[in-house]
C-alpha cells in the first residue's frame, strides 16, 4: 500500500484529505514543514501533499528541502492560492502538480492515483 504524507497546519484540512485518501493509502500527517522533514528522515513515502501557507516553515521552503532530501519523491501542492505566478514558482521548484483547495474527492483520488502510477 502506498504511503502518503499530508503536510498542512490546519487540522481540519489534514483531516479532510486523510478521510478521502485513507481508504486506499497509508496516511501520515505533519502540521508544519519542519515536522514533515523530520518525518521524512525516519520513513519512506510515495507522495507528499503539501500546503503552502504555514507558520514555522512555509510550503515553498518545505518543497525545496524535500526535493533536496529526496529528489525523486513526488510532491503535490494543495493550496488556496490561485495565482499563476505561484503555480509557476511551485512547478519550477520541482512539484509534481499544484491543485487548488477545496478539491473534490473524485478529483483528488484520480490525481493521486495518476501521480503514483507515474512513479
Phi, psi and omega in degrees: 000131180295147180249131181238135174255122178260122183241110181200137179285345179271117177302320181295313180298317178299318181297319179296311180297318180297315181302319181290317189268340185295342178296327187239353186221156172277128188243136169236157183232150172220138184267002179201166177297318181293323176295324178297317180297320177296318179297318181292337177289331187251358182209154177262141179229160179261342183198145172240131171257122192232127173279157179267313187268099179219147174286173177077291177217117182286173183296329178297311179293319179296318179300314179299318181291321178296315181293328176290322182282317184221080187303329183275350182286120179289138178237123177253120179274130179239109189216154174277350180289121184252009183288136179296325179296324177294315179301315180297318180296318180295315181293322178295332180278355174110008178293147177287329185189155171233127177237153183265143172277149349283151179243137181286151183306309183298319179294315181298312182296322179293317181294314180299315179301316181296315180298316181293326178291326178291333183288000000 
